Amino acid sequence: MSVVPSPSPLSPADRADHWHTLVSGTFIPLDVVLHERERSVGTITSSRLGPLQISVVEAGPQTVTRSERRISEGGAEYLNVTLHQRGTARLTQDGRRALVRPGTFTCSDAGRPFLREQPDDFRFTAFRVPKEGLGVSDEDLRAVTGTLFSGSSGTSGLVAGYLARLAEQADAFDPYTGHQLALTTADLLAVLVRERRGRLDPRAPEAARGMLARIKEYVLRHLGDPGLSPERIATAHHVSVRYLHKLFRADGTTVGRWIHRERLERCRRELSRPPGAGAVSVSAVAQRWGFVSPSHFSRAFRTAYGMPPGQWQADARARIGPGPDAA
């Protein structure tokens, strides 16, 4: 992760030049005009997951323009997806204008001119996505540029939620996992584009991968429910149980095996925590993550990690040492 501030001691002209260089260097060649009434410190925090760049931008009022001249300087191969968190904005591209507010997001194609006006202090998270990874045509992309997407419902809500969580945890992923998550991002955006174009084919590979990502997110949010079942998962996503099993088979596993593995992994992490006020018993950990039978949990944990959960917890505490509450 890199955090780059805009130094406030500079003169207005020098600050404008510095910010222009910073924005264009982070994203793509752009023209930037500041409209600050008072000096403010803008910051850009960036992370990378494989081919995906994630940047959080906080700054004062400004206008950003992507002109034909700037396009000729490079960056036309990217799609920019912007989740808006504070302030308002207007995005204009392909003859359409989107009035942006917190909780919504927009897409802009860096291969064509656009204008983004930020009349207020703002904060947004931008995702720079290589277009070639989407598998959609430039004509298809025109269906999503200069338009507003809700971050709270439907496919766009799923995409927004996934991207927001990805940005929050970007620096915690190893390179392989980060690359895979970047591929899932491209799949979800391709589903969004095809849906907006009215060309969504549920049999298409990217649609299946997007559905699988949505299902896995749902499962992870309900891991602690012992009643979680393929039937319930399928009903929640309006697909058949047969299709659900097919999705997981294509991913090299089964529904039950994947849920079992994720539950065990969360138990392992919790049992590895240092002792102290937050320490809990093995049975409480098992119950929290959906295991009804303590004996079944103990056998499953031993099979997965080579020792009983109680021994794993004791060994972890011995390695870490006494907790903060130790006298």
C-alpha positions as protocol buffer text, in pm:
chain_id: "A"
residue {
  index: 1
  type: MET
  ca { x: 0 y: 0 z: 0 }
}
residue {
  index: 2
  type: SER
  ca { x: 124 y: 349 z: -82 }
}
residue {
  index: 3
  type: VAL
  ca { x: -13 y: 673 z: 61 }
}
residue {
  index: 4
  type: VAL
  ca { x: 70 y: 992 z: -127 }
}
residue {
  index: 5
  type: PRO
  ca { x: -43 y: 1329 z: 15 }
}
residue {
  index: 6
  type: SER
  ca { x: -62 y: 1660 z: -164 }
}
residue {
  index: 7
  type: PRO
  ca { x: 168 y: 1896 z: 31 }
}
residue {
  index: 8
  type: SER
  ca { x: -23 y: 2199 z: 160 }
}
residue {
  index: 9
  type: PRO
  ca { x: 277 y: 2439 z: 201 }
}
residue {
  index: 10
  type: LEU
  ca { x: 306 y: 2477 z: -177 }
}
residue {
  index: 11
  type: SER
  ca { x: 163 y: 2779 z: -356 }
}
residue {
  index: 12
  type: PRO
  ca { x: -178 y: 2729 z: -523 }
}
residue {
  index: 13
  type: ALA
  ca { x: -17 y: 2700 z: -868 }
}
residue {
  index: 14
  type: ASP
  ca { x: 247 y: 2453 z: -750 }
}
residue {
  index: 15
  type: ARG
  ca { x: -10 y: 2252 z: -557 }
}
residue {
  index: 16
  type: ALA
  ca { x: -228 y: 2231 z: -868 }
}
residue {
  index: 17
  type: ASP
  ca { x: 68 y: 2108 z: -1073 }
}
residue {
  index: 18
  type: HIS
  ca { x: 164 y: 1856 z: -806 }
}
residue {
  index: 19
  type: TRP
  ca { x: -191 y: 1720 z: -777 }
}
residue {
  index: 20
  type: HIS
  ca { x: -226 y: 1697 z: -1153 }
}
residue {
  index: 21
  type: THR
  ca { x: 96 y: 1494 z: -1170 }
}
residue {
  index: 22
  type: LEU
  ca { x: -12 y: 1275 z: -880 }
}
residue {
  index: 23
  type: VAL
  ca { x: -358 y: 1198 z: -1023 }
}
residue {
  index: 24
  type: SER
  ca { x: -231 y: 1129 z: -1374 }
}
residue {
  index: 25
  type: GLY
  ca { x: 55 y: 918 z: -1243 }
}
residue {
  index: 26
  type: THR
  ca { x: -177 y: 709 z: -1027 }
}
residue {
  index: 27
  type: PHE
  ca { x: -454 y: 654 z: -1279 }
}
residue {
  index: 28
  type: ILE
  ca { x: -425 y: 761 z: -1645 }
}
residue {
  index: 29
  type: PRO
  ca { x: -325 y: 1088 z: -1815 }
}
residue {
  index: 30
  type: LEU
  ca { x: -586 y: 1346 z: -1712 }
}
residue {
  index: 31
  type: ASP
  ca { x: -637 y: 1722 z: -1688 }
}
residue {
  index: 32
  type: VAL
  ca { x: -723 y: 1846 z: -1339 }
}
residue {
  index: 33
  type: VAL
  ca { x: -854 y: 2187 z: -1234 }
}
residue {
  index: 34
  type: LEU
  ca { x: -881 y: 2262 z: -861 }
}
residue {
  index: 35
  type: HIS
  ca { x: -1170 y: 2474 z: -728 }
}
residue {
  index: 36
  type: GLU
  ca { x: -1064 y: 2506 z: -366 }
}
residue {
  index: 37
  type: ARG
  ca { x: -1178 y: 2804 z: -163 }
}
residue {
  index: 38
  type: GLU
  ca { x: -919 y: 2714 z: 101 }
}
residue {
  index: 39
  type: ARG
  ca { x: -611 y: 2498 z: 80 }
}
residue {
  index: 40
  type: SER
  ca { x: -676 y: 2134 z: 158 }
}
residue {
  index: 41
  type: VAL
  ca { x: -454 y: 1828 z: 164 }
}
residue {
  index: 42
  type: GLY
  ca { x: -555 y: 1566 z: -90 }
}
residue {
  index: 43
  type: THR
  ca { x: -442 y: 1205 z: -48 }
}
residue {
  index: 44
  type: ILE
  ca { x: -434 y: 899 z: -269 }
}
residue {
  index: 45
  type: THR
  ca { x: -387 y: 555 z: -112 }
}
residue {
  index: 46
  type: SER
  ca { x: -321 y: 276 z: -360 }
}
residue {
  index: 47
  type: SER
  ca { x: -295 y: -103 z: -353 }
}
residue {
  index: 48
  type: ARG
  ca { x: -263 y: -368 z: -622 }
}
residue {
  index: 49
  type: LEU
  ca { x: -418 y: -712 z: -659 }
}
residue {
  index: 50
  type: GLY
  ca { x: -267 y: -868 z: -969 }
}
residue {
  index: 51
  type: PRO
  ca { x: -377 y: -653 z: -1264 }
}
residue {
  index: 52
  type: LEU
  ca { x: -628 y: -462 z: -1051 }
}
residue {
  index: 53
  type: GLN
  ca { x: -535 y: -126 z: -898 }
}
residue {
  index: 54
  type: ILE
  ca { x: -739 y: 3 z: -604 }
}
residue {
  index: 55
  type: SER
  ca { x: -707 y: 369 z: -499 }
}
residue {
  index: 56
  type: VAL
  ca { x: -881 y: 567 z: -227 }
}
residue {
  index: 57
  type: VAL
  ca { x: -890 y: 939 z: -310 }
}
residue {
  index: 58
  type: GLU
  ca { x: -975 y: 1222 z: -70 }
}
residue {
  index: 59
  type: ALA
  ca { x: -952 y: 1583 z: -187 }
}
residue {
  index: 60
  type: GLY
  ca { x: -1133 y: 1912 z: -235 }
}
residue {
  index: 61
  type: PRO
  ca { x: -1351 y: 2041 z: -522 }
}
residue {
  index: 62
  type: GLN
  ca { x: -1207 y: 1983 z: -869 }
}
residue {
  index: 63
  type: THR
  ca { x: -1283 y: 1894 z: -1229 }
}
residue {
  index: 64
  type: VAL
  ca { x: -1110 y: 1605 z: -1404 }
}
residue {
  index: 65
  type: THR
  ca { x: -1112 y: 1576 z: -1783 }
}
residue {
  index: 66
  type: ARG
  ca { x: -1004 y: 1292 z: -2010 }
}
residue {
  index: 67
  type: SER
  ca { x: -958 y: 1447 z: -2354 }
}
residue {
  index: 68
  type: GLU
  ca { x: -857 y: 1299 z: -2689 }
}
residue {
  index: 69
  type: ARG
  ca { x: -511 y: 1446 z: -2633 }
}
residue {
  index: 70
  type: ARG
  ca { x: -477 y: 1273 z: -2298 }
}
residue {
  index: 71
  type: ILE
  ca { x: -610 y: 947 z: -2447 }
}
residue {
  index: 72
  type: SER
  ca { x: -329 y: 957 z: -2703 }
}
residue {
  index: 73
  type: GLU
  ca { x: -80 y: 966 z: -2413 }
}
residue {
  index: 74
  type: GLY
  ca { x: -187 y: 621 z: -2288 }
}
residue {
  index: 75
  type: GLY
  ca { x: -422 y: 439 z: -2052 }
}
residue {
  index: 76
  type: ALA
  ca { x: -698 y: 365 z: -2305 }
}
residue {
  index: 77
  type: GLU
  ca { x: -692 y: -2 z: -2207 }
}
residue {
  index: 78
  type: TYR
  ca { x: -860 y: 55 z: -1870 }
}
residue {
  index: 79
  type: LEU
  ca { x: -1212 y: 73 z: -1730 }
}
residue {
  index: 80
  type: ASN
  ca { x: -1244 y: 288 z: -1417 }
}
residue {
  index: 81
  type: VAL
  ca { x: -1504 y: 191 z: -1158 }
}
residue {
  index: 82
  type: THR
  ca { x: -1560 y: 452 z: -886 }
}
residue {
  index: 83
  type: LEU
  ca { x: -1742 y: 383 z: -557 }
}
residue {
  index: 84
  type: HIS
  ca { x: -1851 y: 717 z: -413 }
}
residue {
  index: 85
  type: GLN
  ca { x: -1835 y: 759 z: -35 }
}
residue {
  index: 86
  type: ARG
  ca { x: -1852 y: 1133 z: 37 }
}
residue {
  index: 87
  type: GLY
  ca { x: -1962 y: 1441 z: -152 }
}
residue {
  index: 88
  type: THR
  ca { x: -2138 y: 1460 z: -487 }
}
residue {
  index: 89
  type: ALA
  ca { x: -2015 y: 1440 z: -844 }
}
residue {
  index: 90
  type: ARG
  ca { x: -2121 y: 1453 z: -1207 }
}
residue {
  index: 91
  type: LEU
  ca { x: -1977 y: 1206 z: -1458 }
}
residue {
  index: 92
  type: THR
  ca { x: -2031 y: 1275 z: -1827 }
}
residue {
  index: 93
  type: GLN
  ca { x: -1940 y: 1025 z: -2098 }
}
residue {
  index: 94
  type: ASP
  ca { x: -2088 y: 902 z: -2425 }
}
residue {
  index: 95
  type: GLY
  ca { x: -2356 y: 1171 z: -2420 }
}
residue {
  index: 96
  type: ARG
  ca { x: -2489 y: 1074 z: -2077 }
}
residue {
  index: 97
  type: ARG
  ca { x: -2451 y: 1237 z: -1737 }
}
residue {
  index: 98
  type: ALA
  ca { x: -2466 y: 1055 z: -1403 }
}
residue {
  index: 99
  type: LEU
  ca { x: -2535 y: 1252 z: -1085 }
}
residue {
  index: 100
  type: VAL
  ca { x: -2332 y: 1070 z: -825 }
}
residue {
  index: 101
  type: ARG
  ca { x: -2395 y: 1052 z: -451 }
}
residue {
  index: 102
  type: PRO
  ca { x: -2259 y: 839 z: -165 }
}
residue {
  index: 103
  type: GLY
  ca { x: -2356 y: 473 z: -191 }
}
residue {
  index: 104
  type: THR
  ca { x: -2355 y: 467 z: -571 }
}
residue {
  index: 105
  type: PHE
  ca { x: -2090 y: 394 z: -832 }
}
residue {
  index: 106
  type: THR
  ca { x: -2005 y: 473 z: -1192 }
}
residue {
  index: 107
  type: CYS
  ca { x: -1795 y: 332 z: -1475 }
}
residue {
  index: 108
  type: SER
  ca { x: -1586 y: 533 z: -1719 }
}
residue {
  index: 109
  type: ASP
  ca { x: -1403 y: 398 z: -2023 }
}
residue {
  index: 110
  type: ALA
  ca { x: -1053 y: 546 z: -2042 }
}
residue {
  index: 111
  type: GLY
  ca { x: -1051 y: 486 z: -2417 }
}
residue {
  index: 112
  type: ARG
  ca { x: -1305 y: 766 z: -2475 }
}
residue {
  index: 113
  type: PRO
  ca { x: -1334 y: 1124 z: -2344 }
}
residue {
  index: 114
  type: PHE
  ca { x: -1510 y: 1185 z: -2015 }
}
residue {
  index: 115
  type: LEU
  ca { x: -1560 y: 1462 z: -1762 }
}
residue {
  index: 116
  type: ARG
  ca { x: -1587 y: 1418 z: -1385 }
}
residue {
  index: 117
  type: GLU
  ca { x: -1692 y: 1723 z: -1183 }
}
residue {
  index: 118
  type: GLN
  ca { x: -1648 y: 1720 z: -804 }
}
residue {
  index: 119
  type: PRO
  ca { x: -1810 y: 2036 z: -661 }
}
residue {
  index: 120
  type: ASP
  ca { x: -1758 y: 1932 z: -296 }
}
residue {
  index: 121
  type: ASP
  ca { x: -1492 y: 1780 z: -74 }
}
residue {
  index: 122
  type: PHE
  ca { x: -1506 y: 1413 z: -161 }
}
residue {
  index: 123
  type: ARG
  ca { x: -1388 y: 1061 z: -97 }
}
residue {
  index: 124
  type: PHE
  ca { x: -1414 y: 771 z: -339 }
}
residue {
  index: 125
  type: THR
  ca { x: -1254 y: 435 z: -409 }
}
residue {
  index: 126
  type: ALA
  ca { x: -1148 y: 382 z: -768 }
}
residue {
  index: 127
  type: PHE
  ca { x: -1074 y: 48 z: -935 }
}
residue {
  index: 128
  type: ARG
  ca { x: -863 y: 51 z: -1250 }
}
residue {
  index: 129
  type: VAL
  ca { x: -954 y: -266 z: -1442 }
}
residue {
  index: 130
  type: PRO
  ca { x: -789 y: -385 z: -1766 }
}
residue {
  index: 131
  type: LYS
  ca { x: -1066 y: -404 z: -2026 }
}
residue {
  index: 132
  type: GLU
  ca { x: -918 y: -707 z: -2195 }
}
residue {
  index: 133
  type: GLY
  ca { x: -990 y: -914 z: -1884 }
}
residue {
  index: 134
  type: LEU
  ca { x: -1363 y: -842 z: -1905 }
}
residue {
  index: 135
  type: GLY
  ca { x: -1422 y: -1023 z: -2232 }
}
residue {
  index: 136
  type: VAL
  ca { x: -1676 y: -767 z: -2354 }
}
residue {
  index: 137
  type: SER
  ca { x: -1668 y: -533 z: -2652 }
}
residue {
  index: 138
  type: ASP
  ca { x: -1621 y: -156 z: -2644 }
}
residue {
  index: 139
  type: GLU
  ca { x: -1977 y: -128 z: -2771 }
}
residue {
  index: 140
  type: ASP
  ca { x: -2100 y: -329 z: -2473 }
}
residue {
  index: 141
  type: LEU
  ca { x: -1905 y: -101 z: -2239 }
}
residue {
  index: 142
  type: ARG
  ca { x: -2095 y: 198 z: -2375 }
}
residue {
  index: 143
  type: ALA
  ca { x: -2402 y: 58 z: -2199 }
}
residue {
  index: 144
  type: VAL
  ca { x: -2249 y: 126 z: -1856 }
}
residue {
  index: 145
  type: THR
  ca { x: -2053 y: 450 z: -1906 }
}
residue {
  index: 146
  type: GLY
  ca { x: -2203 y: 779 z: -1789 }
}
residue {
  index: 147
  type: THR
  ca { x: -2475 y: 594 z: -1596 }
}
residue {
  index: 148
  type: LEU
  ca { x: -2538 y: 550 z: -1225 }
}
residue {
  index: 149
  type: PHE
  ca { x: -2540 y: 217 z: -1042 }
}
residue {
  index: 150
  type: SER
  ca { x: -2703 y: 153 z: -707 }
}
residue {
  index: 151
  type: GLY
  ca { x: -2477 y: 11 z: -442 }
}
residue {
  index: 152
  type: SER
  ca { x: -2761 y: -140 z: -241 }
}
residue {
  index: 153
  type: SER
  ca { x: -2961 y: -381 z: -457 }
}
residue {
  index: 154
  type: GLY
  ca { x: -2952 y: -620 z: -749 }
}
residue {
  index: 155
  type: THR
  ca { x: -2641 y: -718 z: -939 }
}
residue {
  index: 156
  type: SER
  ca { x: -2493 y: -370 z: -896 }
}
residue {
  index: 157
  type: GLY
  ca { x: -2538 y: -400 z: -518 }
}
residue {
  index: 158
  type: LEU
  ca { x: -2350 y: -729 z: -524 }
}
residue {
  index: 159
  type: VAL
  ca { x: -2069 y: -572 z: -726 }
}
residue {
  index: 160
  type: ALA
  ca { x: -2049 y: -269 z: -495 }
}
residue {
  index: 161
  type: GLY
  ca { x: -2042 y: -482 z: -182 }
}
residue {
  index: 162
  type: TYR
  ca { x: -1773 y: -709 z: -321 }
}
residue {
  index: 163
  type: LEU
  ca { x: -1555 y: -418 z: -433 }
}
residue {
  index: 164
  type: ALA
  ca { x: -1592 y: -235 z: -102 }
}
residue {
  index: 165
  type: ARG
  ca { x: -1482 y: -539 z: 98 }
}
residue {
  index: 166
  type: LEU
  ca { x: -1201 y: -606 z: -146 }
}
residue {
  index: 167
  type: ALA
  ca { x: -1068 y: -254 z: -96 }
}
residue {
  index: 168
  type: GLU
  ca { x: -1087 y: -283 z: 283 }
}
residue {
  index: 169
  type: GLN
  ca { x: -880 y: -604 z: 288 }
}
residue {
  index: 170
  type: ALA
  ca { x: -657 y: -554 z: -18 }
}
residue {
  index: 171
  type: ASP
  ca { x: -329 y: -544 z: 174 }
}
residue {
  index: 172
  type: ALA
  ca { x: -404 y: -867 z: 362 }
}
residue {
  index: 173
  type: PHE
  ca { x: -404 y: -1098 z: 58 }
}
residue {
  index: 174
  type: ASP
  ca { x: -107 y: -1296 z: -69 }
}
residue {
  index: 175
  type: PRO
  ca { x: -18 y: -1248 z: -439 }
}
residue {
  index: 176
  type: TYR
  ca { x: -195 y: -1563 z: -559 }
}
residue {
  index: 177
  type: THR
  ca { x: -517 y: -1488 z: -373 }
}
residue {
  index: 178
  type: GLY
  ca { x: -506 y: -1126 z: -483 }
}
residue {
  index: 179
  type: HIS
  ca { x: -473 y: -1228 z: -846 }
}
residue {
  index: 180
  type: GLN
  ca { x: -768 y: -1467 z: -818 }
}
residue {
  index: 181
  type: LEU
  ca { x: -982 y: -1197 z: -654 }
}
residue {
  index: 182
  type: ALA
  ca { x: -891 y: -960 z: -935 }
}
residue {
  index: 183
  type: LEU
  ca { x: -1017 y: -1218 z: -1185 }
}
residue {
  index: 184
  type: THR
  ca { x: -1342 y: -1248 z: -990 }
}
residue {
  index: 185
  type: THR
  ca { x: -1374 y: -868 z: -1005 }
}
residue {
  index: 186
  type: ALA
  ca { x: -1349 y: -882 z: -1384 }
}
residue {
  index: 187
  type: ASP
  ca { x: -1609 y: -1160 z: -1397 }
}
residue {
  index: 188
  type: LEU
  ca { x: -1856 y: -965 z: -1184 }
}
residue {
  index: 189
  type: LEU
  ca { x: -1812 y: -651 z: -1393 }
}
residue {
  index: 190
  type: ALA
  ca { x: -1863 y: -853 z: -1712 }
}
residue {
  index: 191
  type: VAL
  ca { x: -2191 y: -984 z: -1569 }
}
residue {
  index: 192
  type: LEU
  ca { x: -2295 y: -627 z: -1490 }
}
residue {
  index: 193
  type: VAL
  ca { x: -2214 y: -509 z: -1844 }
}
residue {
  index: 194
  type: ARG
  ca { x: -2396 y: -797 z: -2011 }
}
residue {
  index: 195
  type: GLU
  ca { x: -2697 y: -752 z: -1785 }
}
residue {
  index: 196
  type: ARG
  ca { x: -2718 y: -382 z: -1870 }
}
residue {
  index: 197
  type: ARG
  ca { x: -2693 y: -470 z: -2242 }
}
residue {
  index: 198
  type: GLY
  ca { x: -2963 y: -734 z: -2207 }
}
residue {
  index: 199
  type: ARG
  ca { x: -2716 y: -1002 z: -2319 }
}
residue {
  index: 200
  type: LEU
  ca { x: -2666 y: -1194 z: -1998 }
}
residue {
  index: 201
  type: ASP
  ca { x: -2641 y: -1566 z: -2072 }
}
residue {
  index: 202
  type: PRO
  ca { x: -2655 y: -1767 z: -1746 }
}
residue {
  index: 203
  type: ARG
  ca { x: -2456 y: -2041 z: -1920 }
}
residue {
  index: 204
  type: ALA
  ca { x: -2163 y: -1810 z: -2003 }
}
residue {
  index: 205
  type: PRO
  ca { x: -1845 y: -1880 z: -1800 }
}
residue {
  index: 206
  type: GLU
  ca { x: -1822 y: -1528 z: -1655 }
}
residue {
  index: 207
  type: ALA
  ca { x: -2188 y: -1542 z: -1548 }
}
residue {
  index: 208
  type: ALA
  ca { x: -2128 y: -1873 z: -1370 }
}
residue {
  index: 209
  type: ARG
  ca { x: -1817 y: -1742 z: -1196 }
}
residue {
  index: 210
  type: GLY
  ca { x: -2001 y: -1427 z: -1095 }
}
residue {
  index: 211
  type: MET
  ca { x: -2287 y: -1634 z: -951 }
}
residue {
  index: 212
  type: LEU
  ca { x: -2040 y: -1855 z: -765 }
}
residue {
  index: 213
  type: ALA
  ca { x: -1872 y: -1548 z: -614 }
}
residue {
  index: 214
  type: ARG
  ca { x: -2212 y: -1419 z: -501 }
}
residue {
  index: 215
  type: ILE
  ca { x: -2303 y: -1756 z: -349 }
}
residue {
  index: 216
  type: LYS
  ca { x: -1973 y: -1786 z: -164 }
}
residue {
  index: 217
  type: GLU
  ca { x: -2017 y: -1439 z: -20 }
}
residue {
  index: 218
  type: TYR
  ca { x: -2364 y: -1539 z: 104 }
}
residue {
  index: 219
  type: VAL
  ca { x: -2229 y: -1861 z: 258 }
}
residue {
  index: 220
  type: LEU
  ca { x: -1949 y: -1679 z: 440 }
}
residue {
  index: 221
  type: ARG
  ca { x: -2204 y: -1442 z: 593 }
}
residue {
  index: 222
  type: HIS
  ca { x: -2407 y: -1739 z: 723 }
}
residue {
  index: 223
  type: LEU
  ca { x: -2132 y: -1981 z: 824 }
}
residue {
  index: 224
  type: GLY
  ca { x: -2240 y: -1974 z: 1186 }
}
residue {
  index: 225
  type: ASP
  ca { x: -2588 y: -2104 z: 1102 }
}
residue {
  index: 226
  type: PRO
  ca { x: -2595 y: -2485 z: 1145 }
}
residue {
  index: 227
  type: GLY
  ca { x: -2906 y: -2493 z: 925 }
}
residue {
  index: 228
  type: LEU
  ca { x: -2717 y: -2370 z: 621 }
}
residue {
  index: 229
  type: SER
  ca { x: -2786 y: -2621 z: 344 }
}
residue {
  index: 230
  type: PRO
  ca { x: -2763 y: -2651 z: -35 }
}
residue {
  index: 231
  type: GLU
  ca { x: -3141 y: -2616 z: -56 }
}
residue {
  index: 232
  type: ARG
  ca { x: -3143 y: -2295 z: 141 }
}
residue {
  index: 233
  type: ILE
  ca { x: -2849 y: -2152 z: -55 }
}
residue {
  index: 234
  type: ALA
  ca { x: -3010 y: -2238 z: -388 }
}
residue {
  index: 235
  type: THR
  ca { x: -3343 y: -2084 z: -286 }
}
residue {
  index: 236
  type: ALA
  ca { x: -3174 y: -1762 z: -173 }
}
residue {
  index: 237
  type: HIS
  ca { x: -3017 y: -1725 z: -518 }
}
residue {
  index: 238
  type: HIS
  ca { x: -3311 y: -1842 z: -729 }
}
residue {
  index: 239
  type: VAL
  ca { x: -3123 y: -2137 z: -879 }
}
residue {
  index: 240
  type: SER
  ca { x: -3179 y: -2511 z: -863 }
}
residue {
  index: 241
  type: VAL
  ca { x: -2987 y: -2732 z: -621 }
}
residue {
  index: 242
  type: ARG
  ca { x: -2856 y: -2917 z: -926 }
}
residue {
  index: 243
  type: TYR
  ca { x: -2714 y: -2598 z: -1074 }
}
residue {
  index: 244
  type: LEU
  ca { x: -2563 y: -2505 z: -737 }
}
residue {
  index: 245
  type: HIS
  ca { x: -2376 y: -2836 z: -722 }
}
residue {
  index: 246
  type: LYS
  ca { x: -2264 y: -2788 z: -1082 }
}
residue {
  index: 247
  type: LEU
  ca { x: -2110 y: -2448 z: -996 }
}
residue {
  index: 248
  type: PHE
  ca { x: -1905 y: -2596 z: -712 }
}
residue {
  index: 249
  type: ARG
  ca { x: -1801 y: -2900 z: -917 }
}
residue {
  index: 250
  type: ALA
  ca { x: -1662 y: -2662 z: -1180 }
}
residue {
  index: 251
  type: ASP
  ca { x: -1462 y: -2502 z: -896 }
}
residue {
  index: 252
  type: GLY
  ca { x: -1313 y: -2841 z: -803 }
}
residue {
  index: 253
  type: THR
  ca { x: -1510 y: -2904 z: -485 }
}
residue {
  index: 254
  type: THR
  ca { x: -1860 y: -2960 z: -346 }
}
residue {
  index: 255
  type: VAL
  ca { x: -2094 y: -2731 z: -155 }
}
residue {
  index: 256
  type: GLY
  ca { x: -2063 y: -2930 z: 165 }
}
residue {
  index: 257
  type: ARG
  ca { x: -1686 y: -2967 z: 143 }
}
residue {
  index: 258
  type: TRP
  ca { x: -1635 y: -2594 z: 84 }
}
residue {
  index: 259
  type: ILE
  ca { x: -1857 y: -2495 z: 378 }
}
residue {
  index: 260
  type: HIS
  ca { x: -1685 y: -2751 z: 600 }
}
residue {
  index: 261
  type: ARG
  ca { x: -1340 y: -2621 z: 506 }
}
residue {
  index: 262
  type: GLU
  ca { x: -1432 y: -2255 z: 562 }
}
residue {
  index: 263
  type: ARG
  ca { x: -1583 y: -2333 z: 902 }
}
residue {
  index: 264
  type: LEU
  ca { x: -1276 y: -2525 z: 1013 }
}
residue {
  index: 265
  type: GLU
  ca { x: -1044 y: -2249 z: 895 }
}
residue {
  index: 266
  type: ARG
  ca { x: -1229 y: -1988 z: 1100 }
}
residue {
  index: 267
  type: CYS
  ca { x: -1221 y: -2212 z: 1404 }
}
residue {
  index: 268
  type: ARG
  ca { x: -847 y: -2263 z: 1357 }
}
residue {
  index: 269
  type: ARG
  ca { x: -788 y: -1888 z: 1338 }
}
residue {
  index: 270
  type: GLU
  ca { x: -993 y: -1823 z: 1650 }
}
residue {
  index: 271
  type: LEU
  ca { x: -821 y: -2099 z: 1846 }
}
residue {
  index: 272
  type: SER
  ca { x: -483 y: -1947 z: 1749 }
}
residue {
  index: 273
  type: ARG
  ca { x: -557 y: -1617 z: 1920 }
}
residue {
  index: 274
  type: PRO
  ca { x: -359 y: -1519 z: 2232 }
}
residue {
  index: 275
  type: PRO
  ca { x: -519 y: -1581 z: 2572 }
}
residue {
  index: 276
  type: GLY
  ca { x: -684 y: -1293 z: 2750 }
}
residue {
  index: 277
  type: ALA
  ca { x: -1021 y: -1130 z: 2788 }
}
residue {
  index: 278
  type: GLY
  ca { x: -1124 y: -1249 z: 2442 }
}
residue {
  index: 279
  type: ALA
  ca { x: -1031 y: -1615 z: 2493 }
}
residue {
  index: 280
  type: VAL
  ca { x: -1316 y: -1863 z: 2450 }
}
residue {
  index: 281
  type: SER
  ca { x: -1356 y: -2237 z: 2494 }
}
residue {
  index: 282
  type: VAL
  ca { x: -1318 y: -2488 z: 2214 }
}
residue {
  index: 283
  type: SER
  ca { x: -1686 y: -2580 z: 2230 }
}
residue {
  index: 284
  type: ALA
  ca { x: -1789 y: -2214 z: 2208 }
}
residue {
  index: 285
  type: VAL
  ca { x: -1571 y: -2164 z: 1902 }
}
residue {
  index: 286
  type: ALA
  ca { x: -1716 y: -2472 z: 1735 }
}
residue {
  index: 287
  type: GLN
  ca { x: -2072 y: -2361 z: 1804 }
}
residue {
  index: 288
  type: ARG
  ca { x: -2004 y: -2009 z: 1679 }
}
residue {
  index: 289
  type: TRP
  ca { x: -1905 y: -2145 z: 1338 }
}
residue {
  index: 290
  type: GLY
  ca { x: -2192 y: -2385 z: 1289 }
}
residue {
  index: 291
  type: PHE
  ca { x: -2069 y: -2713 z: 1442 }
}
residue {
  index: 292
  type: VAL
  ca { x: -2351 y: -2868 z: 1645 }
}
residue {
  index: 293
  type: SER
  ca { x: -2167 y: -3175 z: 1778 }
}
residue {
  index: 294
  type: PRO
  ca { x: -1845 y: -3118 z: 1979 }
}
residue {
  index: 295
  type: SER
  ca { x: -1727 y: -3472 z: 1905 }
}
residue {
  index: 296
  type: HIS
  ca { x: -1783 y: -3431 z: 1532 }
}
residue {
  index: 297
  type: PHE
  ca { x: -1595 y: -3100 z: 1541 }
}
residue {
  index: 298
  type: SER
  ca { x: -1304 y: -3256 z: 1728 }
}
residue {
  index: 299
  type: ARG
  ca { x: -1273 y: -3541 z: 1475 }
}
residue {
  index: 300
  type: ALA
  ca { x: -1300 y: -3304 z: 1178 }
}
residue {
  index: 301
  type: PHE
  ca { x: -1041 y: -3067 z: 1324 }
}
residue {
  index: 302
  type: ARG
  ca { x: -796 y: -3351 z: 1395 }
}
residue {
  index: 303
  type: THR
  ca { x: -837 y: -3480 z: 1038 }
}
residue {
  index: 304
  type: ALA
  ca { x: -774 y: -3136 z: 890 }
}
residue {
  index: 305
  type: TYR
  ca { x: -489 y: -3013 z: 1112 }
}
residue {
  index: 306
  type: GLY
  ca { x: -336 y: -3326 z: 1266 }
}
residue {
  index: 307
  type: MET
  ca { x: -428 y: -3264 z: 1631 }
}
residue {
  index: 308
  type: PRO
  ca { x: -734 y: -3209 z: 1850 }
}
residue {
  index: 309
  type: PRO
  ca { x: -861 y: -2848 z: 1872 }
}
residue {
  index: 310
  type: GLY
  ca { x: -780 y: -2827 z: 2242 }
}
residue {
  index: 311
  type: GLN
  ca { x: -417 y: -2915 z: 2179 }
}
residue {
  index: 312
  type: TRP
  ca { x: -402 y: -2667 z: 1890 }
}
residue {
  index: 313
  type: GLN
  ca { x: -527 y: -2392 z: 2121 }
}
residue {
  index: 314
  type: ALA
  ca { x: -284 y: -2487 z: 2399 }
}
residue {
  index: 315
  type: ASP
  ca { x: 12 y: -2499 z: 2160 }
}
residue {
  index: 316
  type: ALA
  ca { x: -81 y: -2162 z: 2013 }
}
residue {
  index: 317
  type: ARG
  ca { x: -97 y: -2006 z: 2357 }
}
residue {
  index: 318
  type: ALA
  ca { x: 237 y: -2156 z: 2451 }
}
residue {
  index: 319
  type: ARG
  ca { x: 398 y: -2009 z: 2139 }
}
residue {
  index: 320
  type: ILE
  ca { x: 247 y: -1665 z: 2195 }
}
residue {
  index: 321
  type: GLY
  ca { x: 304 y: -1650 z: 2568 }
}
residue {
  index: 322
  type: PRO
  ca { x: 83 y: -1505 z: 2845 }
}
residue {
  index: 323
  type: GLY
  ca { x: -189 y: -1269 z: 2739 }
}
residue {
  index: 324
  type: PRO
  ca { x: -232 y: -911 z: 2861 }
}
residue {
  index: 325
  type: ASP
  ca { x: -450 y: -1026 z: 3147 }
}
residue {
  index: 326
  type: ALA
  ca { x: -188 y: -1258 z: 3291 }
}
residue {
  index: 327
  type: ALA
  ca { x: -81 y: -1160 z: 3641 }
}
